[in-house]
Amino acid sequence: MHVPDGFLDAPTSVATGAVAAVAIGVALRGARRELDDRTAPLAGLAAAFIFATQMLNFPVASGTSGHLLGGALAAILVGPFTGLLCMAVVFLVQCLLFADGGITALGTNIDLMGLVTVTVGWLVFRSVQVVLPKRISMVPAAAAVAALVSVPVAALGFVGLYAVGGSADIPLGHLATAMVGVHLLIGLGEAVITFLAVGSIIAVRPDLVYGARRVLAQRELEVRPSASTGLAA
């Protein structure tokens, strides 16, 4: 979904760049409440993992391919504010070093693949957590649903931007059908990857997963009789 230079007109690109700059400024302040000595290293690992997996494409349909976007995954692992910063760093490196997405479209890519996927993914994740049982084993399932929803919503966001300031000669209806259809399939792949990644960390260190904190906090302390004294331990 990386948008190249020239696909959107100048006013739209400037506007999306301004939105991205404001969002990153807000995220820098919000990340202070999410990061601590334990979770800060995970943010770097999350950014590196998303960067690596975005370089790997998987076939979708009709000769098209997709890759992990990672916004929902980043938000659930390290928090929405820190997750957006991780995504912004990934897109900046891809743009400057690998020419993946144009420089003038950097703000657009941060908005679509970072801000939209992080925000939608986190909101869906928290909504699903309200419905599902409050068990730590349900966190990967909620994460998978969040990832699945976030991808086609980002595709719809791209269609909306194209409707406002698209400079290519592509019928809007055809673009919407192609983008949403393909990204629904990409979302399935994203859901699987997100489920496996979150589940792997939950299995060994659930306390490091930001999205699991509320579930862990709601766990009741079990009181069991002591085998040696017969008293409550």
Buried (B, 14 or more C-beta within 10 A) or exposed (E): BBBBBEBBEEEBBBBBBEBBEEBBEEBBEBBEEBBEEEBEEBBEBBBEBBBEBBEEEBEBEEEBEBBBBBBBBBBBBBBBBBBBBBBBBBBBEBBEEEEBBBEBBBBBBBBBBBBBBBBBBBBBBBBBBEEBEEEBEBBBBBBBBBBBBBBBBBBBBBBEBBEEBBEEEEEEEEBBEBBBBBBBBBBBBBBBBBBEBBBEBBEEEBEBBBBBBEBEEEEEEEEEEEEEEEEEE
